[in-house]
């Protein structure tokens, strides 16, 4: 499944790397692209192995707020 999310709290490329690295630790997540400038991220994931809630929790654990899909 392909997914675009709005994420608040990202300010720079370090924020992008932090989120991307955290999401890449989930085996079922791939093709993560993060844009602090747009406040968005794109990813692909296998919904049989990972849920949207699990993805949101990973992002929130890093200190950012997911505000919905794009």
C-alpha positions as CSV (number, residue, x, y, z in Angstrom):
1,X,0.0,0.0,0.0
2,X,1.2,3.5,-0.8
3,X,0.7,6.2,1.7
4,X,1.2,10.0,2.0
5,X,1.1,11.6,5.5
6,X,1.2,15.1,6.8
7,X,3.7,15.4,9.6
8,X,4.2,18.4,11.9
9,X,7.4,19.3,13.7
10,X,9.9,18.6,11.0
11,X,12.3,21.6,10.4
12,X,15.4,20.3,8.6
13,X,17.2,17.5,6.9
14,X,18.1,15.9,10.2
15,X,14.4,15.5,11.0
16,X,13.9,13.8,7.6
17,X,16.8,11.4,8.3
18,X,15.5,10.6,11.8
19,X,12.0,9.7,10.6
20,X,13.3,7.8,7.5
21,X,15.7,5.7,9.6
22,X,13.0,4.9,12.2
23,X,10.5,3.8,9.5
24,X,13.1,1.8,7.7
25,X,13.5,-0.4,10.8
26,X,10.0,-1.8,10.1
27,X,10.6,-4.7,7.7
28,X,7.4,-4.2,5.8
29,X,8.1,-0.5,5.0
30,X,9.9,0.6,1.9
31,X,10.5,3.5,-0.4
32,X,10.4,6.2,2.4
33,X,10.6,9.8,1.2
34,X,10.4,12.6,3.7
35,X,10.2,16.3,3.0
36,X,10.5,18.7,6.0
37,X,9.9,21.7,3.6
38,X,6.5,20.2,2.7
39,X,5.8,18.6,6.0
40,X,5.0,15.3,4.2
41,X,6.2,11.8,3.9
42,X,5.6,9.1,1.4
43,X,6.1,5.4,1.9
44,X,5.0,2.0,0.8
45,X,4.2,-0.8,3.2
46,X,2.7,-4.2,3.4
47,X,-0.6,-3.9,5.3
48,X,-0.5,-7.6,6.2
49,X,2.6,-7.0,8.3
50,X,2.3,-3.4,9.5
51,X,-0.7,-1.2,10.2
52,X,-1.1,2.6,9.7
53,X,-1.3,2.9,13.5
54,X,2.0,1.2,13.9
55,X,3.6,3.6,11.4
56,X,2.1,6.6,13.1
57,X,3.4,5.4,16.5
58,X,7.0,5.1,15.1
59,X,6.8,8.7,13.9
60,X,5.2,10.0,17.1
61,X,7.9,8.2,19.2
62,X,10.5,10.3,17.4
63,X,8.7,13.4,18.5
64,X,6.6,14.4,15.5
65,X,2.9,14.7,15.0
66,X,1.0,12.9,12.2
67,X,-2.0,15.0,11.3
68,X,-3.5,12.9,8.6
69,X,-3.2,11.6,5.1
70,X,-2.6,13.6,2.0
